[in-house]
Amino acid sequence: MSLLEVEEIYSGYSKEMDILKGISLAVSENQMVSIIGPNGAGKSTILKAIFGVLEVRQGEIFFSGESIVNSSPAELLRQGLCFIPQGKNVFPLMTVSENLELGTFTRSNEDCFEENIRQVYEMFPILEEKKNDRASTLSGGQLQMMEMGRAMLLSPRLVLIDEPSLGLAPNLAKGVFEKIETLKAEGTTILIVEQNADRSLQMSDYAYVIEAGENKYKGDAEEIRTDEEIKRSYLGG
């Protein structure tokens, strides 16, 4: 059984128009899965529908075998499902340390908190260096790392990541991708939407190609990345 199963879901930003028209996908434990496709295809909408940000009007979503369709984000966090949305989702006047601690509001057990913080700082040394600085002073890449660190404090079973390199200079994006690869190497299960499709596919085990809110292709990530028709249509080559 897959850790996450999405079965023919319909969802969108208004009741009059569905962006997703029967999307299905699955993510197995310890996998990294990419969702790629043209702008406006509905990639980010899939993550928002899974995480309860958007209403699913038809279809089912199962997490660890249990239905989670239209569950609240707070409940999903408690179940081990975490979402890192695109953009800057931080409290700019709070310190890095305070922002990280706020990410643990759903935790019921604080016994391992100090150990978890230490692990986050080991993975993201720049966050420890700047832990007393306001979040507003961080670069785009550092902010993205802080959001990933905040997610890791919840010990998630599955992380949804939406466009982690959006707006970042190439050197900063490179650092973010390296950290995502580290998360994967440590056993974190990841479902990612990323504008740099080629780089995302290089990191992933499996991939889905979405077009106009519908499944177009699916398969091994490297096979998707090197398929000539897919390269011409979706990877700029």
Phi, psi and omega in degrees: 000136178288152176294317177235132176228122178249122188240103171049057182271147175239128182200164178183192185262356175210157181290342182276343186216119175273128173279319178264130186233070178089035181288136175228143174197167179215148177228124179269160179305136177069011176269156164243124184238132179259143168246119180234167180157172182292165175302138179083006183285340181108015185297307180294328179300325178300313181296319180293324178291320178298319187272007175080010178284326176244146179287135172267117185270341178204146179106181184225153174227126180242135175236118184055038175086355181249141179293130177236010185302129180062023170288156180285151177304321180298318179293321180294323176300318180295332180276353178102017178252123186236144183236125174251097185285167178285155179093183183265104183248064184227171174260100192296332183272353176269159179285167176302314180300317180294321177297319179296316182295326179295336179288355184254019187296340180271354183289136176260342182241115182263003185301324185260011187300311182298322178294319179295319177299316179300318179295321178296317180293329176292322180285325182234077184304329181297331180289323176292320179300325185249020188299335180261003178272152175293145181300332181296344181270354183280153173284170179302318179293321179293322176298319179296320178294323178296321178294322177293320178297320179297321177295320182294334178296341179272001183048056187289151174275334180212132178245127173263125183238123184249111174050061184295337182263006184302122176078005182266144172295154184308320182291326177288319178299321179302316179295321179295316179299320179298321179291323177296320176297325177294317177301316179297316181298332180272005173099008178285132176276132189226135168241119190234140167248128184212134181293329176276080188299319182298316180293319179298318180293325177300327182276341193265163175266325186217160183210152174236134174257124183248138175218128179052039176076015181228154175293131178249309178220159171206154178159185176307134187300319181291324177293320176297317183296327185258359178291124187298318181294317179293321178300315180294321187275326190232346185244014176067034181179000000 
